[in-house]
Amino acid sequence: MVPMSEIELANGALSATVNTLGATLQRLRVKRDGAWRDLALSSMEDNYMGRTVGRFANRLAKGRFGIDGHHYQASVNEPPNTLHGGVRGFSSHEWDVVAGSADAVALRLVSPDGDQGFPGRLEAAAVFTLGVNALTLSYAATCDAPTIVNLTLHPYFHLGLAPNVDDLLVTIDAETYAPMHADGIPTGEVAPVAGTGLDFTSPRRVADARQAMLAQHLDRGGALDHNFFVAGDGMRQMVRLTAPDGLALSIISDAPAVQIYDAAGFDGHLAGPDGTPYGAHAGLAVEPQSPPDAPNHPGFGDTVLRPGQTWSRTLSFVIA
């Protein structure tokens, strides 16, 4: 058993539980009408749920990438590809607590040169800060040799809906997405969402979008599991989720894209804190990030970090 510890951040309106194993957002709750309401799925039995994934989030085709003419092979854990950093990515590591207070905690992880096949020693930090109506997560990383970096959080939101998120309204501020092969590796194209089941530029019920996506054969093995390009730079709203009773969660980030996954593969083997099993579509994963397989697609942006540089990314979850 890997040692781990839970850190509670709380104020009168919002509560977050951070776990040092995987720099995980283990639980996020908001107080409504005098009672605490869970906003996300919670299970430490899953290697990705709520965890920080890296050194490179999402997929790398055949685990391969190149930097400055040198070619590298990452460990393969979704044959033939690498997913979320490989066999033992950042989500499987115990992060060190370096500072903490009632409303913030800073975690640190050192990934040695060659870890899962990635070059260079990488030092990563994750700082969780709880505000009055928002939880903000700030990542930073430095290296001693050129490497690739793409860290993000992997939460599954449901805003209190059960047993599924069919009635959740979703808005994604993206007019284009990355078409992909059956294994989730992008084709390299950038396609418009207009007229498809992937168009969330206006609020759209998850079940309605899924039905359209399936009818148009745009699904990935029956799932909504796609990467969307969000225009603009700096901190901006990427996704907004709204429950039928009006509770809303905005996901704000400076990432260039966001991955959305509707948990179609959940089959009840995972359960929440109260023992309720998580079935298909129990939550919606929202992961601001660089696009999958970006190192192998020049048009997807530069993901190389070099000595002397600091890589950073911020995610903010704002409740209204």
KOLFIRO-174925 format. One record per residue (C-alpha): residue in three letters; chain; x, y, z. Coordinates in pm, whole numbers. Layout:
 residu chaine      x      y      z
    ALA      A      X      Y      Z
...
//
This chain:
 residu chaine      x      y      z
    MET      A      0      0      0
    VAL      A    140    339   -100
    PRO      A    138    585    192
    MET      A    -93    879    142
    SER      A   -257   1152    340
    GLU      A   -565   1366    304
    ILE      A   -562   1744    341
    GLU      A   -890   1922    408
    LEU      A   -944   2275    274
    ALA      A  -1272   2433    380
    ASN      A  -1462   2754    432
    GLY      A  -1827   2818    503
    ALA      A  -1938   2753    146
    LEU      A  -1685   2520    -15
    SER      A  -1484   2215     85
    ALA      A  -1205   2031    -95
    THR      A  -1016   1717      3
    VAL      A   -670   1682   -151
    ASN      A   -485   1351   -139
    THR      A   -109   1334   -167
    LEU      A   -128   1013   -372
    GLY      A   -147   1143   -727
    ALA      A   -194   1507   -614
    THR      A   -562   1419   -620
    LEU      A   -872   1629   -578
    GLN      A  -1039   1352   -383
    ARG      A  -1359   1538   -307
    LEU      A  -1519   1875   -391
    ARG      A  -1833   1989   -211
    VAL      A  -2044   2303   -197
    LYS      A  -2293   2402     72
    ARG      A  -2645   2451    -59
    ASP      A  -2953   2506    158
    GLY      A  -2757   2416    469
    ALA      A  -2629   2082    337
    TRP      A  -2306   1975    169
    ARG      A  -2342   1865   -194
    ASP      A  -2082   1663   -381
    LEU      A  -1983   1801   -720
    ALA      A  -1749   1526   -841
    LEU      A  -1710   1151   -829
    SER      A  -1473   1026   -562
    SER      A  -1279    700   -549
    MET      A   -912    644   -468
    GLU      A   -946    296   -624
    ASP      A   -924    448   -973
    ASN      A   -579    543  -1101
    TYR      A   -700    860  -1273
    MET      A  -1019    983  -1105
    GLY      A   -951   1328   -965
    ARG      A   -575   1278   -997
    THR      A   -297   1478  -1153
    VAL      A   -189   1303  -1474
    GLY      A    151   1343  -1642
    ARG      A    435   1373  -1731
    PHE      A    227   1397  -2050
    ALA      A   -152   1383  -2013
    ASN      A   -366   1198  -2267
    ARG      A   -216    985  -2543
    LEU      A    112    955  -2730
    ALA      A     99    745  -3048
    LYS      A    298    426  -2988
    GLY      A    458    611  -2696
    ARG      A    698    783  -2934
    PHE      A    808   1143  -2969
    GLY      A   1112   1342  -3074
    ILE      A   1299   1648  -2943
    ASP      A   1577   1821  -3138
    GLY      A   1632   1516  -3358
    HIS      A   1649   1274  -3066
    HIS      A   1380   1004  -3049
    TYR      A   1228    870  -2729
    GLN      A   1008    576  -2632
    ALA      A    773    617  -2336
    SER      A    632    318  -2151
    VAL      A    320    178  -2315
    ASN      A     15    118  -2097
    GLU      A   -268    132  -2352
    PRO      A   -114    -80  -2628
    PRO      A     20     30  -2862
    ASN      A      2    380  -2710
    THR      A    101    566  -2395
    LEU      A   -181    711  -2181
    HIS      A   -139    974  -1907
    GLY      A    233    930  -1865
    GLY      A    275    556  -1898
    VAL      A    272    252  -1672
    ARG      A    355    455  -1362
    GLY      A    265    811  -1440
    PHE      A    236   1100  -1197
    SER      A   -108    984  -1084
    SER      A     54    677   -922
    HIS      A    315    869   -722
    GLU      A    308   1003   -370
    TRP      A    360   1381   -383
    ASP      A    537   1563   -100
    VAL      A    363   1837     98
    VAL      A    590   2142     99
    ALA      A    352   2403    245
    GLY      A     -1   2424    374
    SER      A   -262   2641    542
    ALA      A   -635   2632    610
    ASP      A   -713   2724    250
    ALA      A   -413   2608     47
    VAL      A   -166   2323      6
    ALA      A    145   2296   -211
    LEU      A    268   1957   -334
    ARG      A    592   1860   -508
    LEU      A    706   1565   -717
    VAL      A   1049   1494   -866
    SER      A   1052   1274  -1176
    PRO      A   1405   1148  -1253
    ASP      A   1568   1143  -1593
    GLY      A   1434    844  -1788
    ASP      A   1118    809  -1578
    GLN      A    874    611  -1799
    GLY      A   1108    687  -2089
    PHE      A   1084   1068  -2065
    PRO      A   1414   1257  -2080
    GLY      A   1539   1497  -1815
    ARG      A   1483   1538  -1446
    LEU      A   1152   1718  -1398
    GLU      A   1048   1893  -1079
    ALA      A    673   1956  -1065
    ALA      A    456   2152   -822
    ALA      A     80   2154   -771
    VAL      A    -81   2421   -553
    PHE      A   -447   2388   -455
    THR      A   -605   2712   -328
    LEU      A   -961   2738   -198
    GLY      A  -1145   3068   -239
    VAL      A  -1493   3181   -144
    ASN      A  -1655   3026   -452
    ALA      A  -1367   2862   -641
    LEU      A  -1092   2605   -618
    THR      A   -781   2697   -816
    LEU      A   -504   2456   -907
    SER      A   -171   2597  -1028
    TYR      A     92   2371  -1182
    ALA      A    458   2454  -1247
    ALA      A    751   2249  -1370
    THR      A   1122   2288  -1442
    CYS      A   1374   2050  -1600
    ASP      A   1747   1996  -1649
    ALA      A   1719   1868  -2009
    PRO      A   1464   1920  -2289
    THR      A   1149   1720  -2226
    ILE      A    776   1732  -2292
    VAL      A    521   1839  -2031
    ASN      A    143   1834  -2020
    LEU      A     -2   1811  -1667
    THR      A   -369   1833  -1583
    LEU      A   -631   1722  -1333
    HIS      A   -871   1437  -1421
    PRO      A  -1193   1504  -1225
    TYR      A  -1535   1361  -1311
    PHE      A  -1808   1616  -1236
    HIS      A  -2174   1537  -1178
    LEU      A  -2296   1838   -974
    GLY      A  -2502   1608   -755
    LEU      A  -2688   1432  -1037
    ALA      A  -2739   1059  -1000
    PRO      A  -2717    794  -1131
    ASN      A  -2593    970  -1449
    VAL      A  -2529   1312  -1599
    ASP      A  -2777   1283  -1888
    ASP      A  -2959   1599  -1776
    LEU      A  -2645   1804  -1725
    LEU      A  -2625   2109  -1952
    VAL      A  -2280   2154  -2105
    THR      A  -2129   2455  -2277
    ILE      A  -1782   2428  -2435
    ASP      A  -1630   2746  -2575
    ALA      A  -1482   2564  -2874
    GLU      A  -1572   2584  -3242
    THR      A  -1330   2308  -3345
    TYR      A  -1218   1966  -3223
    ALA      A   -957   1702  -3305
    PRO      A  -1092   1407  -3509
    MET      A   -926   1083  -3404
    HIS      A   -864    725  -3493
    ALA      A  -1040    443  -3306
    ASP      A   -757    427  -3049
    GLY      A   -798    793  -2950
    ILE      A   -494    921  -3139
    PRO      A   -575   1238  -3336
    THR      A   -563   1228  -3716
    GLY      A   -397   1571  -3712
    GLU      A   -702   1744  -3856
    VAL      A   -890   2031  -3695
    ALA      A  -1262   2005  -3769
    PRO      A  -1560   2234  -3698
    VAL      A  -1815   2126  -3440
    ALA      A  -2100   2312  -3614
    GLY      A  -2386   2082  -3709
    THR      A  -2252   1786  -3513
    GLY      A  -2323   1614  -3185
    LEU      A  -1999   1770  -3062
    ASP      A  -2132   2126  -3084
    PHE      A  -2157   2261  -2730
    THR      A  -2113   2628  -2821
    SER      A  -2463   2675  -2676
    PRO      A  -2581   2490  -2362
    ARG      A  -2666   2134  -2457
    ARG      A  -2805   1842  -2260
    VAL      A  -2553   1558  -2243
    ALA      A  -2804   1290  -2348
    ASP      A  -2915   1492  -2652
    ALA      A  -2558   1554  -2766
    ARG      A  -2473   1186  -2720
    GLN      A  -2769   1077  -2932
    ALA      A  -2664   1308  -3215
    MET      A  -2298   1208  -3188
    LEU      A  -2383    839  -3210
    ALA      A  -2617    892  -3507
    GLN      A  -2334   1071  -3691
    HIS      A  -2076    803  -3598
    LEU      A  -1854   1062  -3433
    ASP      A  -1824    867  -3108
    ARG      A  -1518    682  -2986
    GLY      A  -1642    330  -2921
    GLY      A  -1976    462  -2799
    ALA      A  -1820    735  -2586
    LEU      A  -1792   1109  -2593
    ASP      A  -1413   1117  -2552
    HIS      A  -1289   1412  -2755
    ASN      A  -1044   1699  -2743
    PHE      A  -1177   2047  -2815
    PHE      A   -969   2352  -2916
    VAL      A  -1059   2661  -2713
    ALA      A   -975   2985  -2891
    GLY      A   -785   3264  -2718
    ASP      A   -499   3292  -2474
    GLY      A   -472   3331  -2099
    MET      A   -734   3245  -1840
    ARG      A  -1076   3206  -1999
    GLN      A  -1386   2995  -1955
    MET      A  -1345   2663  -2132
    VAL      A  -1646   2467  -2007
    ARG      A  -1960   2547  -1811
    LEU      A  -2172   2276  -1650
    THR      A  -2524   2351  -1525
    ALA      A  -2747   2121  -1321
    PRO      A  -3127   2126  -1370
    ASP      A  -3168   2321  -1044
    GLY      A  -2938   2598  -1167
    LEU      A  -2616   2510   -984
    ALA      A  -2332   2588  -1225
    LEU      A  -1962   2513  -1243
    SER      A  -1730   2701  -1476
    ILE      A  -1393   2550  -1564
    ILE      A  -1148   2830  -1640
    SER      A   -794   2771  -1765
    ASP      A   -505   2898  -1975
    ALA      A   -469   2559  -2152
    PRO      A   -510   2551  -2532
    ALA      A   -760   2264  -2534
    VAL      A   -985   2052  -2317
    GLN      A  -1062   1679  -2317
    ILE      A  -1419   1572  -2239
    TYR      A  -1508   1213  -2149
    ASP      A  -1855   1096  -2050
    ALA      A  -1749    789  -1847
    ALA      A  -1921    555  -2091
    GLY      A  -1686    278  -1980
    PHE      A  -1786    285  -1612
    ASP      A  -1954    -42  -1518
    GLY      A  -2024    -20  -1145
    HIS      A  -1696   -167  -1020
    LEU      A  -1609    170   -863
    ALA      A  -1819    317   -585
    GLY      A  -1852    652   -411
    PRO      A  -1794    733    -43
    ASP      A  -2146    614     42
    GLY      A  -2104    284   -144
    THR      A  -2313    382   -445
    PRO      A  -2166    218   -758
    TYR      A  -2064    437  -1050
    GLY      A  -2228    315  -1370
    ALA      A  -2202    440  -1728
    HIS      A  -2217    819  -1759
    ALA      A  -2199    872  -1383
    GLY      A  -1978   1178  -1438
    LEU      A  -1821   1399  -1700
    ALA      A  -1442   1428  -1709
    VAL      A  -1321   1780  -1793
    GLU      A   -944   1805  -1847
    PRO      A   -787   2133  -1968
    GLN      A   -463   2038  -2144
    SER      A   -248   2047  -2453
    PRO      A   -397   1828  -2729
    PRO      A   -327   1455  -2727
    ASP      A    -17   1344  -2919
    ALA      A     80   1710  -2962
    PRO      A    456   1637  -2989
    ASN      A    382   1444  -3310
    HIS      A    158   1711  -3464
    PRO      A    337   2045  -3524
    GLY      A      7   2227  -3562
    PHE      A   -102   2132  -3211
    GLY      A    144   2364  -3034
    ASP      A    482   2329  -2868
    THR      A    491   2110  -2557
    VAL      A    870   2104  -2512
    LEU      A   1013   2243  -2187
    ARG      A   1379   2343  -2179
    PRO      A   1628   2409  -1900
    GLY      A   1593   2762  -1767
    GLN      A   1223   2775  -1853
    THR      A    925   2726  -1621
    TRP      A    619   2549  -1755
    SER      A    293   2653  -1590
    ARG      A    -79   2588  -1617
    THR      A   -376   2703  -1408
    LEU      A   -718   2546  -1367
    SER      A   -995   2719  -1173
    PHE      A  -1328   2562  -1082
    VAL      A  -1577   2839  -1012
    ILE      A  -1917   2764   -858
    ALA      A  -2225   2979   -910
//
